[in-house]
Amino acid sequence: MPMIDALWPEDALTPEAQARLVKELTDILIRAEGYDPASQIAPRVTVFHLHRPAAIYVGGERTNTIRYRIIPSVPEGQYTDESRRWLVRQVTEAVARAENRPFDDVAPRVWVFPTEIPDGAWGTGGAIWMLPDIHALLAGESERDAGVARLARRRLEKARITLEAALDAASAGIASKSSVERPA
């Protein structure tokens, strides 16, 4: 049940290029989650919201330079570091194709923020959907345990990052205390 919030100006693309880009971004997000865009279910539950900014400012000054902000949101556990990197690259390449311009010309104007919604905070249809439930819906009931494993992998990764940060902070605190001169 991925969701995409995208922001770009009304006149950024031709209607045909925009339609192709929306479809391509939808398929990219479905693939980034590990599902098949040709499936019967995944495209039907992937929602794309296109927002039109009235103006874009850079450094407090209005600019006419077209910029894209794309925020794919998925339930916690769906992304890995590798899938996030792949997603950002693929989204940027899709925008370059939509503009029919070289990647290096477009890349500085494309911002992608892959976002994971904490498990237990994904609500639709009047209910909360947990990752194992979503995975079972998109991959089949026999794959429910894979959703459990994905969530466990992500939480282990977050715990490792938190522990490393805490150890770094503790080491820095010890180092800074030992370098402070003590009064006699």
VMD Tcl script that builds the backbone (N, CA, C; Angstrom):
set m [mol new atoms 552]
animate dup $m
set s [atomselect $m all]
$s set {name element resname resid chain x y z} {
  {N N MET 1 A 0.816 -1.180 0.000}
  {CA C MET 1 A 0.000 0.000 0.000}
  {C C MET 1 A 0.864 1.251 0.000}
  {N N PRO 2 A 1.766 1.361 -0.940}
  {CA C PRO 2 A 2.619 2.547 -0.958}
  {C C PRO 2 A 1.841 3.798 -1.367}
  {N N MET 3 A 2.417 4.923 -1.026}
  {CA C MET 3 A 1.818 6.206 -1.363}
  {C C MET 3 A 2.934 7.141 -1.816}
  {N N ILE 4 A 2.628 7.969 -2.804}
  {CA C ILE 4 A 3.599 8.931 -3.304}
  {C C ILE 4 A 2.981 10.317 -3.244}
  {N N ASP 5 A 3.699 11.240 -2.620}
  {CA C ASP 5 A 3.360 12.656 -2.687}
  {C C ASP 5 A 4.423 13.290 -3.565}
  {N N ALA 6 A 3.979 13.931 -4.635}
  {CA C ALA 6 A 4.917 14.558 -5.563}
  {C C ALA 6 A 4.522 16.018 -5.745}
  {N N LEU 7 A 5.533 16.863 -5.814}
  {CA C LEU 7 A 5.305 18.283 -6.018}
  {C C LEU 7 A 6.147 18.735 -7.206}
  {N N TRP 8 A 5.475 19.315 -8.191}
  {CA C TRP 8 A 6.154 19.999 -9.277}
  {C C TRP 8 A 5.172 20.977 -9.901}
  {N N PRO 9 A 5.682 22.032 -10.522}
  {CA C PRO 9 A 4.794 23.060 -11.081}
  {C C PRO 9 A 3.916 22.531 -12.207}
  {N N GLU 10 A 2.799 23.199 -12.396}
  {CA C GLU 10 A 1.810 22.841 -13.420}
  {C C GLU 10 A 2.434 22.709 -14.800}
  {N N ASP 11 A 3.328 23.609 -15.149}
  {CA C ASP 11 A 3.888 23.644 -16.500}
  {C C ASP 11 A 5.234 22.923 -16.627}
  {N N ALA 12 A 5.562 22.071 -15.666}
  {CA C ALA 12 A 6.863 21.391 -15.691}
  {C C ALA 12 A 6.996 20.438 -16.877}
  {N N LEU 13 A 5.916 19.754 -17.215}
  {CA C LEU 13 A 5.955 18.711 -18.241}
  {C C LEU 13 A 4.736 18.830 -19.151}
  {N N THR 14 A 4.839 18.243 -20.325}
  {CA C THR 14 A 3.653 18.139 -21.175}
  {C C THR 14 A 2.697 17.149 -20.508}
  {N N PRO 15 A 1.420 17.203 -20.820}
  {CA C PRO 15 A 0.481 16.237 -20.220}
  {C C PRO 15 A 0.882 14.784 -20.486}
  {N N GLU 16 A 1.401 14.505 -21.676}
  {CA C GLU 16 A 1.809 13.130 -21.999}
  {C C GLU 16 A 3.011 12.714 -21.169}
  {N N ALA 17 A 4.006 13.602 -21.065}
  {CA C ALA 17 A 5.203 13.286 -20.281}
  {C C ALA 17 A 4.844 13.113 -18.808}
  {N N GLN 18 A 3.934 13.937 -18.324}
  {CA C GLN 18 A 3.502 13.822 -16.933}
  {C C GLN 18 A 2.796 12.488 -16.691}
  {N N ALA 19 A 1.917 12.088 -17.570}
  {CA C ALA 19 A 1.214 10.805 -17.415}
  {C C ALA 19 A 2.210 9.644 -17.394}
  {N N ARG 20 A 3.197 9.686 -18.287}
  {CA C ARG 20 A 4.220 8.627 -18.309}
  {C C ARG 20 A 5.029 8.634 -17.013}
  {N N LEU 21 A 5.389 9.833 -16.529}
  {CA C LEU 21 A 6.180 9.932 -15.308}
  {C C LEU 21 A 5.403 9.406 -14.106}
  {N N VAL 22 A 4.152 9.773 -13.971}
  {CA C VAL 22 A 3.349 9.286 -12.851}
  {C C VAL 22 A 3.282 7.761 -12.872}
  {N N LYS 23 A 3.047 7.179 -14.022}
  {CA C LYS 23 A 2.992 5.710 -14.133}
  {C C LYS 23 A 4.350 5.098 -13.798}
  {N N GLU 24 A 5.413 5.685 -14.344}
  {CA C GLU 24 A 6.747 5.144 -14.097}
  {C C GLU 24 A 7.128 5.254 -12.620}
  {N N LEU 25 A 6.833 6.387 -11.985}
  {CA C LEU 25 A 7.146 6.537 -10.561}
  {C C LEU 25 A 6.357 5.541 -9.721}
  {N N THR 26 A 5.112 5.309 -10.082}
  {CA C THR 26 A 4.297 4.316 -9.372}
  {C C THR 26 A 4.939 2.936 -9.481}
  {N N ASP 27 A 5.336 2.552 -10.690}
  {CA C ASP 27 A 5.969 1.238 -10.887}
  {C C ASP 27 A 7.298 1.142 -10.135}
  {N N ILE 28 A 8.075 2.218 -10.131}
  {CA C ILE 28 A 9.358 2.229 -9.423}
  {C C ILE 28 A 9.130 1.994 -7.934}
  {N N LEU 29 A 8.150 2.675 -7.360}
  {CA C LEU 29 A 7.897 2.505 -5.935}
  {C C LEU 29 A 7.446 1.082 -5.617}
  {N N ILE 30 A 6.601 0.531 -6.441}
  {CA C ILE 30 A 6.154 -0.848 -6.219}
  {C C ILE 30 A 7.359 -1.793 -6.265}
  {N N ARG 31 A 8.256 -1.599 -7.237}
  {CA C ARG 31 A 9.459 -2.446 -7.322}
  {C C ARG 31 A 10.370 -2.249 -6.110}
  {N N ALA 32 A 10.514 -0.992 -5.645}
  {CA C ALA 32 A 11.383 -0.713 -4.490}
  {C C ALA 32 A 10.911 -1.459 -3.249}
  {N N GLU 33 A 9.617 -1.724 -3.180}
  {CA C GLU 33 A 9.081 -2.489 -2.054}
  {C C GLU 33 A 9.250 -3.994 -2.260}
  {N N GLY 34 A 9.657 -4.390 -3.455}
  {CA C GLY 34 A 9.858 -5.805 -3.729}
  {C C GLY 34 A 8.652 -6.492 -4.340}
  {N N TYR 35 A 7.713 -5.724 -4.892}
  {CA C TYR 35 A 6.523 -6.301 -5.509}
  {C C TYR 35 A 6.556 -6.101 -7.014}
  {N N ASP 36 A 5.641 -6.754 -7.690}
  {CA C ASP 36 A 5.558 -6.716 -9.144}
  {C C ASP 36 A 4.507 -5.694 -9.581}
  {N N PRO 37 A 4.900 -4.660 -10.341}
  {CA C PRO 37 A 3.919 -3.676 -10.800}
  {C C PRO 37 A 2.847 -4.282 -11.713}
  {N N ALA 38 A 3.104 -5.462 -12.271}
  {CA C ALA 38 A 2.129 -6.123 -13.147}
  {C C ALA 38 A 1.119 -6.961 -12.361}
  {N N SER 39 A 1.285 -7.002 -11.050}
  {CA C SER 39 A 0.343 -7.788 -10.245}
  {C C SER 39 A -1.052 -7.167 -10.307}
  {N N GLN 40 A -2.023 -7.921 -9.880}
  {CA C GLN 40 A -3.401 -7.437 -9.878}
  {C C GLN 40 A -3.668 -6.459 -8.734}
  {N N ILE 41 A -2.943 -6.585 -7.628}
  {CA C ILE 41 A -3.270 -5.814 -6.431}
  {C C ILE 41 A -2.384 -4.584 -6.238}
  {N N ALA 42 A -1.065 -4.723 -6.346}
  {CA C ALA 42 A -0.147 -3.632 -5.991}
  {C C ALA 42 A -0.488 -2.299 -6.659}
  {N N PRO 43 A -0.731 -2.237 -7.972}
  {CA C PRO 43 A -1.061 -0.934 -8.567}
  {C C PRO 43 A -2.379 -0.349 -8.060}
  {N N ARG 44 A -3.313 -1.202 -7.698}
  {CA C ARG 44 A -4.626 -0.723 -7.234}
  {C C ARG 44 A -4.566 -0.094 -5.847}
  {N N VAL 45 A -3.549 -0.432 -5.066}
  {CA C VAL 45 A -3.437 0.123 -3.716}
  {C C VAL 45 A -2.284 1.117 -3.589}
  {N N THR 46 A -1.683 1.485 -4.705}
  {CA C THR 46 A -0.616 2.485 -4.708}
  {C C THR 46 A -1.231 3.817 -5.116}
  {N N VAL 47 A -1.164 4.774 -4.214}
  {CA C VAL 47 A -1.815 6.068 -4.419}
  {C C VAL 47 A -0.765 7.130 -4.709}
  {N N PHE 48 A -1.034 7.948 -5.722}
  {CA C PHE 48 A -0.127 9.020 -6.141}
  {C C PHE 48 A -0.860 10.351 -5.989}
  {N N HIS 49 A -0.339 11.222 -5.143}
  {CA C HIS 49 A -0.899 12.562 -4.956}
  {C C HIS 49 A 0.042 13.558 -5.624}
  {N N LEU 50 A -0.456 14.261 -6.614}
  {CA C LEU 50 A 0.336 15.286 -7.282}
  {C C LEU 50 A -0.086 16.648 -6.748}
  {N N HIS 51 A 0.853 17.341 -6.126}
  {CA C HIS 51 A 0.615 18.660 -5.554}
  {C C HIS 51 A 1.263 19.703 -6.461}
  {N N ARG 52 A 0.612 20.814 -6.617}
  {CA C ARG 52 A 1.102 21.890 -7.476}
  {C C ARG 52 A 1.507 23.088 -6.633}
  {N N PRO 53 A 2.789 23.315 -6.444}
  {CA C PRO 53 A 3.190 24.502 -5.687}
  {C C PRO 53 A 2.845 25.773 -6.471}
  {N N ALA 54 A 2.345 26.774 -5.759}
  {CA C ALA 54 A 2.009 28.054 -6.398}
  {C C ALA 54 A 3.276 28.773 -6.834}
  {N N ALA 55 A 4.346 28.548 -6.105}
  {CA C ALA 55 A 5.631 29.174 -6.425}
  {C C ALA 55 A 6.733 28.380 -5.742}
  {N N ILE 56 A 7.936 28.510 -6.268}
  {CA C ILE 56 A 9.108 27.874 -5.664}
  {C C ILE 56 A 10.116 28.979 -5.379}
  {N N TYR 57 A 10.673 28.954 -4.170}
  {CA C TYR 57 A 11.647 29.953 -3.750}
  {C C TYR 57 A 12.948 29.246 -3.399}
  {N N VAL 58 A 14.042 29.865 -3.746}
  {CA C VAL 58 A 15.362 29.370 -3.373}
  {C C VAL 58 A 16.081 30.533 -2.702}
  {N N GLY 59 A 16.520 30.334 -1.482}
  {CA C GLY 59 A 17.195 31.401 -0.753}
  {C C GLY 59 A 16.312 32.619 -0.542}
  {N N GLY 60 A 15.000 32.397 -0.464}
  {CA C GLY 60 A 14.063 33.487 -0.250}
  {C C GLY 60 A 13.656 34.240 -1.504}
  {N N GLU 61 A 14.201 33.831 -2.645}
  {CA C GLU 61 A 13.889 34.487 -3.914}
  {C C GLU 61 A 13.096 33.539 -4.797}
  {N N ARG 62 A 12.068 34.057 -5.412}
  {CA C ARG 62 A 11.272 33.241 -6.321}
  {C C ARG 62 A 12.127 32.818 -7.515}
  {N N THR 63 A 11.974 31.556 -7.908}
  {CA C THR 63 A 12.725 31.032 -9.046}
  {C C THR 63 A 11.767 30.452 -10.078}
  {N N ASN 64 A 12.181 30.507 -11.318}
  {CA C ASN 64 A 11.424 29.873 -12.391}
  {C C ASN 64 A 11.998 28.506 -12.738}
  {N N THR 65 A 13.078 28.130 -12.069}
  {CA C THR 65 A 13.680 26.829 -12.295}
  {C C THR 65 A 12.737 25.749 -11.780}
  {N N ILE 66 A 12.445 24.789 -12.618}
  {CA C ILE 66 A 11.535 23.706 -12.240}
  {C C ILE 66 A 12.266 22.746 -11.306}
  {N N ARG 67 A 11.630 22.471 -10.189}
  {CA C ARG 67 A 12.172 21.541 -9.205}
  {C C ARG 67 A 11.109 20.512 -8.872}
  {N N TYR 68 A 11.570 19.317 -8.533}
  {CA C TYR 68 A 10.679 18.205 -8.214}
  {C C TYR 68 A 10.963 17.755 -6.788}
  {N N ARG 69 A 9.915 17.501 -6.051}
  {CA C ARG 69 A 10.027 16.944 -4.703}
  {C C ARG 69 A 9.121 15.720 -4.683}
  {N N ILE 70 A 9.723 14.565 -4.459}
  {CA C ILE 70 A 8.984 13.305 -4.533}
  {C C ILE 70 A 9.194 12.555 -3.216}
  {N N ILE 71 A 8.076 12.245 -2.558}
  {CA C ILE 71 A 8.114 11.631 -1.232}
  {C C ILE 71 A 7.354 10.307 -1.272}
  {N N PRO 72 A 8.071 9.220 -1.554}
  {CA C PRO 72 A 7.423 7.908 -1.506}
  {C C PRO 72 A 7.334 7.437 -0.054}
  {N N SER 73 A 6.149 7.043 0.370}
  {CA C SER 73 A 5.939 6.566 1.742}
  {C C SER 73 A 5.487 5.117 1.705}
  {N N VAL 74 A 6.108 4.325 2.556}
  {CA C VAL 74 A 5.776 2.903 2.662}
  {C C VAL 74 A 5.749 2.513 4.138}
  {N N PRO 75 A 5.135 1.391 4.462}
  {CA C PRO 75 A 5.168 0.918 5.843}
  {C C PRO 75 A 6.603 0.571 6.277}
  {N N GLU 76 A 6.869 0.782 7.539}
  {CA C GLU 76 A 8.180 0.465 8.109}
  {C C GLU 76 A 8.582 -0.966 7.764}
  {N N GLY 77 A 9.812 -1.120 7.322}
  {CA C GLY 77 A 10.353 -2.439 7.014}
  {C C GLY 77 A 10.456 -2.722 5.532}
  {N N GLN 78 A 9.849 -1.879 4.703}
  {CA C GLN 78 A 9.837 -2.137 3.269}
  {C C GLN 78 A 11.139 -1.715 2.584}
  {N N TYR 79 A 11.838 -0.740 3.134}
  {CA C TYR 79 A 13.083 -0.275 2.503}
  {C C TYR 79 A 14.304 -0.889 3.172}
  {N N THR 80 A 15.337 -1.044 2.377}
  {CA C THR 80 A 16.678 -1.328 2.877}
  {C C THR 80 A 17.539 -0.153 2.411}
  {N N ASP 81 A 18.762 -0.056 2.903}
  {CA C ASP 81 A 19.654 1.001 2.420}
  {C C ASP 81 A 19.815 0.898 0.903}
  {N N GLU 82 A 19.966 -0.324 0.423}
  {CA C GLU 82 A 20.130 -0.552 -1.019}
  {C C GLU 82 A 18.882 -0.138 -1.797}
  {N N SER 83 A 17.701 -0.492 -1.305}
  {CA C SER 83 A 16.480 -0.148 -2.033}
  {C C SER 83 A 16.227 1.362 -2.027}
  {N N ARG 84 A 16.612 2.052 -0.945}
  {CA C ARG 84 A 16.472 3.512 -0.919}
  {C C ARG 84 A 17.388 4.160 -1.952}
  {N N ARG 85 A 18.627 3.706 -2.018}
  {CA C ARG 85 A 19.567 4.249 -3.024}
  {C C ARG 85 A 19.045 3.978 -4.432}
  {N N TRP 86 A 18.570 2.766 -4.681}
  {CA C TRP 86 A 18.021 2.403 -5.989}
  {C C TRP 86 A 16.818 3.276 -6.316}
  {N N LEU 87 A 15.939 3.461 -5.343}
  {CA C LEU 87 A 14.733 4.259 -5.534}
  {C C LEU 87 A 15.075 5.699 -5.921}
  {N N VAL 88 A 15.984 6.324 -5.204}
  {CA C VAL 88 A 16.363 7.712 -5.496}
  {C C VAL 88 A 16.948 7.816 -6.899}
  {N N ARG 89 A 17.803 6.898 -7.262}
  {CA C ARG 89 A 18.407 6.909 -8.599}
  {C C ARG 89 A 17.344 6.716 -9.682}
  {N N GLN 90 A 16.472 5.731 -9.489}
  {CA C GLN 90 A 15.445 5.438 -10.486}
  {C C GLN 90 A 14.463 6.593 -10.655}
  {N N VAL 91 A 14.068 7.211 -9.551}
  {CA C VAL 91 A 13.152 8.357 -9.627}
  {C C VAL 91 A 13.804 9.495 -10.399}
  {N N THR 92 A 15.057 9.778 -10.096}
  {CA C THR 92 A 15.764 10.865 -10.777}
  {C C THR 92 A 15.911 10.569 -12.265}
  {N N GLU 93 A 16.238 9.327 -12.606}
  {CA C GLU 93 A 16.338 8.948 -14.022}
  {C C GLU 93 A 14.984 9.080 -14.718}
  {N N ALA 94 A 13.897 8.737 -14.036}
  {CA C ALA 94 A 12.561 8.850 -14.629}
  {C C ALA 94 A 12.216 10.308 -14.922}
  {N N VAL 95 A 12.575 11.211 -14.013}
  {CA C VAL 95 A 12.325 12.641 -14.249}
  {C C VAL 95 A 13.162 13.120 -15.435}
  {N N ALA 96 A 14.399 12.669 -15.528}
  {CA C ALA 96 A 15.244 13.058 -16.672}
  {C C ALA 96 A 14.618 12.577 -17.984}
  {N N ARG 97 A 14.089 11.361 -17.994}
  {CA C ARG 97 A 13.420 10.869 -19.201}
  {C C ARG 97 A 12.173 11.696 -19.508}
  {N N ALA 98 A 11.410 12.056 -18.473}
  {CA C ALA 98 A 10.189 12.840 -18.676}
  {C C ALA 98 A 10.507 14.215 -19.273}
  {N N GLU 99 A 11.616 14.801 -18.844}
  {CA C GLU 99 A 12.037 16.101 -19.377}
  {C C GLU 99 A 12.827 15.958 -20.672}
  {N N ASN 100 A 13.219 14.725 -20.989}
  {CA C ASN 100 A 14.046 14.459 -22.162}
  {C C ASN 100 A 15.348 15.262 -22.100}
  {N N ARG 101 A 15.961 15.194 -20.908}
  {CA C ARG 101 A 17.217 15.917 -20.669}
  {C C ARG 101 A 18.214 14.955 -20.019}
  {N N PRO 102 A 19.504 15.272 -20.106}
  {CA C PRO 102 A 20.510 14.414 -19.468}
  {C C PRO 102 A 20.338 14.368 -17.944}
  {N N PHE 103 A 20.661 13.225 -17.384}
  {CA C PHE 103 A 20.563 12.995 -15.946}
  {C C PHE 103 A 21.256 14.112 -15.165}
  {N N ASP 104 A 22.485 14.455 -15.546}
  {CA C ASP 104 A 23.259 15.449 -14.795}
  {C C ASP 104 A 22.629 16.838 -14.827}
  {N N ASP 105 A 21.832 17.138 -15.854}
  {CA C ASP 105 A 21.128 18.426 -15.911}
  {C C ASP 105 A 19.922 18.443 -14.974}
  {N N VAL 106 A 19.315 17.291 -14.786}
  {CA C VAL 106 A 18.080 17.200 -14.020}
  {C C VAL 106 A 18.340 16.884 -12.546}
  {N N ALA 107 A 19.321 16.062 -12.256}
  {CA C ALA 107 A 19.549 15.547 -10.898}
  {C C ALA 107 A 19.588 16.629 -9.807}
  {N N PRO 108 A 20.228 17.772 -10.023}
  {CA C PRO 108 A 20.255 18.779 -8.948}
  {C C PRO 108 A 18.887 19.385 -8.630}
  {N N ARG 109 A 17.907 19.160 -9.479}
  {CA C ARG 109 A 16.572 19.736 -9.275}
  {C C ARG 109 A 15.550 18.718 -8.784}
  {N N VAL 110 A 16.006 17.495 -8.519}
  {CA C VAL 110 A 15.100 16.424 -8.082}
  {C C VAL 110 A 15.459 16.037 -6.648}
  {N N TRP 111 A 14.489 16.167 -5.776}
  {CA C TRP 111 A 14.660 15.798 -4.374}
  {C C TRP 111 A 13.732 14.615 -4.089}
  {N N VAL 112 A 14.305 13.552 -3.521}
  {CA C VAL 112 A 13.536 12.341 -3.231}
  {C C VAL 112 A 13.730 12.017 -1.751}
  {N N PHE 113 A 12.616 11.827 -1.049}
  {CA C PHE 113 A 12.649 11.549 0.379}
  {C C PHE 113 A 11.906 10.254 0.675}
  {N N PRO 114 A 12.585 9.093 0.542}
  {CA C PRO 114 A 11.929 7.828 0.873}
  {C C PRO 114 A 11.582 7.813 2.367}
  {N N THR 115 A 10.329 7.594 2.659}
  {CA C THR 115 A 9.841 7.696 4.028}
  {C C THR 115 A 9.168 6.392 4.443}
  {N N GLU 116 A 9.520 5.936 5.645}
  {CA C GLU 116 A 8.845 4.773 6.209}
  {C C GLU 116 A 7.919 5.232 7.325}
  {N N ILE 117 A 6.681 4.779 7.285}
  {CA C ILE 117 A 5.695 5.080 8.310}
  {C C ILE 117 A 5.814 3.993 9.378}
  {N N PRO 118 A 5.972 4.360 10.654}
  {CA C PRO 118 A 6.150 3.343 11.698}
  {C C PRO 118 A 5.034 2.300 11.678}
  {N N ASP 119 A 5.425 1.048 11.924}
  {CA C ASP 119 A 4.441 -0.024 11.957}
  {C C ASP 119 A 3.407 0.301 13.032}
  {N N GLY 120 A 2.153 0.120 12.680}
  {CA C GLY 120 A 1.076 0.454 13.588}
  {C C GLY 120 A 0.540 1.859 13.372}
  {N N ALA 121 A 1.107 2.596 12.393}
  {CA C ALA 121 A 0.657 3.964 12.100}
  {C C ALA 121 A 0.174 4.097 10.657}
  {N N TRP 122 A -0.004 2.978 9.959}
  {CA C TRP 122 A -0.499 2.997 8.577}
  {C C TRP 122 A -1.986 2.698 8.633}
  {N N GLY 123 A -2.795 3.719 8.430}
  {CA C GLY 123 A -4.233 3.536 8.544}
  {C C GLY 123 A -4.948 3.768 7.232}
  {N N THR 124 A -5.821 2.861 6.880}
  {CA C THR 124 A -6.678 3.011 5.713}
  {C C THR 124 A -7.897 2.118 5.896}
  {N N GLY 125 A -8.964 2.498 5.247}
  {CA C GLY 125 A -10.183 1.699 5.354}
  {C C GLY 125 A -10.735 1.654 6.766}
  {N N GLY 126 A -10.394 2.664 7.569}
  {CA C GLY 126 A -10.876 2.709 8.939}
  {C C GLY 126 A -10.153 1.786 9.889}
  {N N ALA 127 A -8.982 1.273 9.462}
  {CA C ALA 127 A -8.244 0.323 10.304}
  {C C ALA 127 A -6.739 0.579 10.195}
  {N N ILE 128 A -6.015 0.068 11.162}
  {CA C ILE 128 A -4.550 0.090 11.136}
  {C C ILE 128 A -4.090 -1.189 10.454}
  {N N TRP 129 A -3.144 -1.020 9.528}
  {CA C TRP 129 A -2.562 -2.160 8.825}
  {C C TRP 129 A -1.115 -2.314 9.266}
  {N N MET 130 A -0.771 -3.493 9.730}
  {CA C MET 130 A 0.605 -3.804 10.121}
  {C C MET 130 A 1.322 -4.373 8.886}
  {N N LEU 131 A 2.654 -4.273 8.878}
  {CA C LEU 131 A 3.408 -4.727 7.709}
  {C C LEU 131 A 3.111 -6.174 7.338}
  {N N PRO 132 A 3.038 -7.124 8.270}
  {CA C PRO 132 A 2.721 -8.494 7.853}
  {C C PRO 132 A 1.377 -8.590 7.117}
  {N N ASP 133 A 0.387 -7.794 7.545}
  {CA C ASP 133 A -0.913 -7.795 6.871}
  {C C ASP 133 A -0.792 -7.226 5.456}
  {N N ILE 134 A -0.056 -6.141 5.336}
  {CA C ILE 134 A 0.129 -5.505 4.027}
  {C C ILE 134 A 0.894 -6.440 3.100}
  {N N HIS 135 A 1.942 -7.054 3.626}
  {CA C HIS 135 A 2.742 -7.983 2.815}
  {C C HIS 135 A 1.896 -9.170 2.364}
  {N N ALA 136 A 1.050 -9.672 3.256}
  {CA C ALA 136 A 0.172 -10.795 2.888}
  {C C ALA 136 A -0.793 -10.368 1.786}
  {N N LEU 137 A -1.305 -9.145 1.854}
  {CA C LEU 137 A -2.208 -8.649 0.819}
  {C C LEU 137 A -1.499 -8.550 -0.532}
  {N N LEU 138 A -0.272 -8.016 -0.531}
  {CA C LEU 138 A 0.435 -7.755 -1.789}
  {C C LEU 138 A 1.192 -8.963 -2.333}
  {N N ALA 139 A 1.674 -9.836 -1.458}
  {CA C ALA 139 A 2.481 -10.967 -1.918}
  {C C ALA 139 A 1.772 -12.303 -1.755}
  {N N GLY 140 A 0.670 -12.312 -1.041}
  {CA C GLY 140 A -0.049 -13.561 -0.804}
  {C C GLY 140 A 0.053 -13.974 0.649}
  {N N GLU 141 A -1.004 -14.585 1.136}
  {CA C GLU 141 A -1.063 -14.987 2.550}
  {C C GLU 141 A 0.102 -15.887 2.946}
  {N N SER 142 A 0.567 -16.716 2.015}
  {CA C SER 142 A 1.684 -17.615 2.325}
  {C C SER 142 A 2.983 -16.850 2.595}
  {N N GLU 143 A 3.010 -15.557 2.258}
  {CA C GLU 143 A 4.214 -14.732 2.454}
  {C C GLU 143 A 4.134 -13.838 3.691}
  {N N ARG 144 A 3.111 -14.027 4.524}
  {CA C ARG 144 A 2.939 -13.197 5.724}
  {C C ARG 144 A 4.206 -13.181 6.583}
  {N N ASP 145 A 4.842 -14.336 6.769}
  {CA C ASP 145 A 6.042 -14.410 7.604}
  {C C ASP 145 A 7.191 -13.579 7.022}
  {N N ALA 146 A 7.220 -13.421 5.707}
  {CA C ALA 146 A 8.252 -12.568 5.109}
  {C C ALA 146 A 8.046 -11.117 5.546}
  {N N GLY 147 A 6.801 -10.688 5.720}
  {CA C GLY 147 A 6.520 -9.349 6.246}
  {C C GLY 147 A 7.016 -9.204 7.675}
  {N N VAL 148 A 6.826 -10.243 8.473}
  {CA C VAL 148 A 7.334 -10.243 9.851}
  {C C VAL 148 A 8.861 -10.125 9.822}
  {N N ALA 149 A 9.508 -10.876 8.933}
  {CA C ALA 149 A 10.971 -10.857 8.840}
  {C C ALA 149 A 11.481 -9.489 8.369}
  {N N ARG 150 A 10.775 -8.873 7.411}
  {CA C ARG 150 A 11.183 -7.546 6.935}
  {C C ARG 150 A 11.144 -6.527 8.079}
  {N N LEU 151 A 10.081 -6.559 8.839}
  {CA C LEU 151 A 9.948 -5.618 9.946}
  {C C LEU 151 A 11.021 -5.873 10.998}
  {N N ALA 152 A 11.285 -7.122 11.300}
  {CA C ALA 152 A 12.321 -7.462 12.280}
  {C C ALA 152 A 13.694 -6.998 11.792}
  {N N ARG 153 A 13.984 -7.199 10.497}
  {CA C ARG 153 A 15.260 -6.751 9.931}
  {C C ARG 153 A 15.412 -5.243 10.082}
  {N N ARG 154 A 14.352 -4.485 9.767}
  {CA C ARG 154 A 14.408 -3.022 9.846}
  {C C ARG 154 A 14.587 -2.556 11.275}
  {N N ARG 155 A 13.890 -3.188 12.200}
  {CA C ARG 155 A 14.015 -2.783 13.600}
  {C C ARG 155 A 15.390 -3.114 14.155}
  {N N LEU 156 A 15.968 -4.215 13.730}
  {CA C LEU 156 A 17.328 -4.551 14.136}
  {C C LEU 156 A 18.311 -3.516 13.590}
  {N N GLU 157 A 18.113 -3.110 12.346}
  {CA C GLU 157 A 18.959 -2.087 11.742}
  {C C GLU 157 A 18.853 -0.767 12.517}
  {N N LYS 158 A 17.630 -0.369 12.875}
  {CA C LYS 158 A 17.436 0.868 13.642}
  {C C LYS 158 A 18.087 0.758 15.020}
  {N N ALA 159 A 17.968 -0.392 15.653}
  {CA C ALA 159 A 18.575 -0.593 16.970}
  {C C ALA 159 A 20.094 -0.496 16.879}
  {N N ARG 160 A 20.667 -1.087 15.827}
  {CA C ARG 160 A 22.123 -1.016 15.642}
  {C C ARG 160 A 22.572 0.428 15.470}
  {N N ILE 161 A 21.861 1.190 14.666}
  {CA C ILE 161 A 22.197 2.593 14.426}
  {C C ILE 161 A 22.096 3.392 15.725}
  {N N THR 162 A 21.040 3.156 16.494}
  {CA C THR 162 A 20.853 3.860 17.759}
  {C C THR 162 A 21.954 3.507 18.742}
  {N N LEU 163 A 22.294 2.234 18.825}
  {CA C LEU 163 A 23.350 1.795 19.738}
  {C C LEU 163 A 24.692 2.409 19.346}
  {N N GLU 164 A 25.026 2.407 18.056}
  {CA C GLU 164 A 26.282 3.014 17.599}
  {C C GLU 164 A 26.317 4.501 17.920}
  {N N ALA 165 A 25.200 5.192 17.732}
  {CA C ALA 165 A 25.146 6.625 18.040}
  {C C ALA 165 A 25.322 6.867 19.533}
  {N N ALA 166 A 24.694 6.029 20.353}
  {CA C ALA 166 A 24.823 6.176 21.802}
  {C C ALA 166 A 26.265 5.937 22.243}
  {N N LEU 167 A 26.904 4.925 21.675}
  {CA C LEU 167 A 28.300 4.650 22.015}
  {C C LEU 167 A 29.212 5.795 21.562}
  {N N ASP 168 A 28.957 6.343 20.370}
  {CA C ASP 168 A 29.742 7.487 19.888}
  {C C ASP 168 A 29.560 8.687 20.808}
  {N N ALA 169 A 28.325 8.957 21.219}
  {CA C ALA 169 A 28.041 10.093 22.100}
  {C C ALA 169 A 28.699 9.893 23.456}
  {N N ALA 170 A 28.633 8.674 23.964}
  {CA C ALA 170 A 29.249 8.390 25.254}
  {C C ALA 170 A 30.763 8.552 25.162}
  {N N SER 171 A 31.355 8.079 24.076}
  {CA C SER 171 A 32.809 8.224 23.899}
  {C C SER 171 A 33.195 9.688 23.774}
  {N N ALA 172 A 32.410 10.448 23.046}
  {CA C ALA 172 A 32.693 11.880 22.888}
  {C C ALA 172 A 32.548 12.595 24.223}
  {N N GLY 173 A 31.571 12.210 25.007}
  {CA C GLY 173 A 31.365 12.821 26.319}
  {C C GLY 173 A 32.513 12.526 27.256}
  {N N ILE 174 A 33.007 11.305 27.229}
  {CA C ILE 174 A 34.143 10.924 28.061}
  {C C ILE 174 A 35.380 11.681 27.615}
  {N N ALA 175 A 35.587 11.790 26.304}
  {CA C ALA 175 A 36.759 12.494 25.779}
  {C C ALA 175 A 36.711 13.972 26.145}
  {N N SER 176 A 35.551 14.599 26.052}
  {CA C SER 176 A 35.472 16.026 26.345}
  {C C SER 176 A 35.637 16.283 27.843}
  {N N LYS 177 A 35.154 15.376 28.702}
  {CA C LYS 177 A 35.323 15.552 30.142}
  {C C LYS 177 A 36.791 15.412 30.554}
  {N N SER 178 A 37.502 14.490 29.908}
  {CA C SER 178 A 38.891 14.284 30.274}
  {C C SER 178 A 39.792 15.413 29.782}
  {N N SER 179 A 39.325 16.171 28.777}
  {CA C SER 179 A 40.161 17.263 28.263}
  {C C SER 179 A 39.907 18.581 28.998}
  {N N VAL 180 A 38.899 18.624 29.861}
  {CA C VAL 180 A 38.610 19.835 30.631}
  {C C VAL 180 A 39.546 19.874 31.826}
  {N N GLU 181 A 40.182 21.027 32.041}
  {CA C GLU 181 A 41.091 21.148 33.191}
  {C C GLU 181 A 40.275 21.162 34.468}
  {N N ARG 182 A 40.733 20.472 35.427}
  {CA C ARG 182 A 40.057 20.415 36.711}
  {C C ARG 182 A 40.727 21.438 37.638}
  {N N PRO 183 A 39.916 22.157 38.421}
  {CA C PRO 183 A 40.521 23.113 39.376}
  {C C PRO 183 A 41.294 22.378 40.461}
  {N N ALA 184 A 42.335 23.007 40.942}
  {CA C ALA 184 A 43.176 22.360 41.954}
  {C C ALA 184 A 42.599 22.458 43.318}
}
mol reanalyze $m
mol bondsrecalc $m
mol representation Tube
mol addrep $m
